[in-house]
Amino acid sequence: RQKDTGFEELRLGFDAHHLRRMELVDGFGQTTQLGFSNVQDNVKLPADAFKFIPPKGVDVIGEGG
């Protein structure tokens, strides 16, 4: 809902149960299309599955850790 996201439109496509397609239209009229397949619900993931480790020399701005 922010006005400075760079996107003009977001379209979501669902089947009976899952998100299947996403389209993003930017301020230049370019469309990015994402398709989703093999969607699984309630999959257990290990705690470290999404651990972010920034590359050397990169400045990270935000919450410290």
C-alpha beads as a LAMMPS data file, in Angstrom:
LAMMPS data file: protein, C-alpha beads

65 atoms
64 bonds

1 atom types
1 bond types

-500.0 500.0 xlo xhi
-500.0 500.0 ylo yhi
-500.0 500.0 zlo zhi

Masses

1 110.0

Atoms # bond

1 1 1 0.000 0.000 0.000
2 1 1 3.017 2.268 -0.019
3 1 1 3.140 4.678 -2.927
4 1 1 6.881 4.306 -3.549
5 1 1 7.083 0.541 -4.174
6 1 1 7.799 0.876 -7.899
7 1 1 4.829 -1.311 -8.802
8 1 1 1.563 -0.111 -10.305
9 1 1 -0.369 -3.390 -10.189
10 1 1 -0.245 -6.760 -8.473
11 1 1 -2.401 -9.620 -9.748
12 1 1 -2.812 -12.928 -7.912
13 1 1 -4.216 -16.119 -9.422
14 1 1 -5.527 -19.008 -7.327
15 1 1 -6.895 -22.455 -8.019
16 1 1 -9.356 -23.984 -5.555
17 1 1 -6.738 -24.121 -2.780
18 1 1 -3.436 -22.432 -3.613
19 1 1 -1.735 -19.412 -5.086
20 1 1 -0.693 -20.413 -8.619
21 1 1 0.352 -17.195 -10.357
22 1 1 1.508 -13.701 -9.499
23 1 1 1.988 -10.789 -11.903
24 1 1 3.646 -7.513 -10.973
25 1 1 3.436 -4.486 -13.271
26 1 1 6.020 -1.770 -12.651
27 1 1 5.861 1.955 -13.350
28 1 1 7.301 1.417 -16.846
29 1 1 4.583 -1.057 -17.812
30 1 1 6.917 -4.053 -17.598
31 1 1 5.266 -7.218 -16.280
32 1 1 6.985 -9.828 -14.123
33 1 1 5.172 -13.171 -14.057
34 1 1 5.730 -15.789 -11.365
35 1 1 4.230 -19.270 -11.508
36 1 1 3.896 -21.592 -8.523
37 1 1 3.748 -25.390 -8.749
38 1 1 4.083 -28.274 -6.316
39 1 1 2.666 -26.081 -3.547
40 1 1 2.677 -27.839 -0.172
41 1 1 0.814 -26.766 2.964
42 1 1 2.142 -26.815 6.529
43 1 1 5.571 -28.199 5.661
44 1 1 7.907 -28.399 8.654
45 1 1 11.140 -26.525 7.951
46 1 1 14.321 -26.548 10.012
47 1 1 14.881 -23.412 12.107
48 1 1 17.951 -22.451 10.060
49 1 1 16.240 -22.763 6.665
50 1 1 16.023 -18.994 6.251
51 1 1 19.140 -17.802 8.024
52 1 1 20.523 -14.730 6.262
53 1 1 24.306 -14.463 6.116
54 1 1 25.395 -11.286 4.312
55 1 1 28.416 -11.527 2.012
56 1 1 31.673 -9.933 3.152
57 1 1 31.874 -6.217 2.484
58 1 1 28.078 -5.694 2.490
59 1 1 26.526 -3.093 4.794
60 1 1 23.362 -4.327 6.493
61 1 1 21.004 -1.591 7.638
62 1 1 18.225 -2.420 10.069
63 1 1 17.832 -4.475 13.191
64 1 1 21.098 -5.540 14.742
65 1 1 21.911 -9.022 15.761

Bonds

1 1 1 2
2 1 2 3
3 1 3 4
4 1 4 5
5 1 5 6
6 1 6 7
7 1 7 8
8 1 8 9
9 1 9 10
10 1 10 11
11 1 11 12
12 1 12 13
13 1 13 14
14 1 14 15
15 1 15 16
16 1 16 17
17 1 17 18
18 1 18 19
19 1 19 20
20 1 20 21
21 1 21 22
22 1 22 23
23 1 23 24
24 1 24 25
25 1 25 26
26 1 26 27
27 1 27 28
28 1 28 29
29 1 29 30
30 1 30 31
31 1 31 32
32 1 32 33
33 1 33 34
34 1 34 35
35 1 35 36
36 1 36 37
37 1 37 38
38 1 38 39
39 1 39 40
40 1 40 41
41 1 41 42
42 1 42 43
43 1 43 44
44 1 44 45
45 1 45 46
46 1 46 47
47 1 47 48
48 1 48 49
49 1 49 50
50 1 50 51
51 1 51 52
52 1 52 53
53 1 53 54
54 1 54 55
55 1 55 56
56 1 56 57
57 1 57 58
58 1 58 59
59 1 59 60
60 1 60 61
61 1 61 62
62 1 62 63
63 1 63 64
64 1 64 65
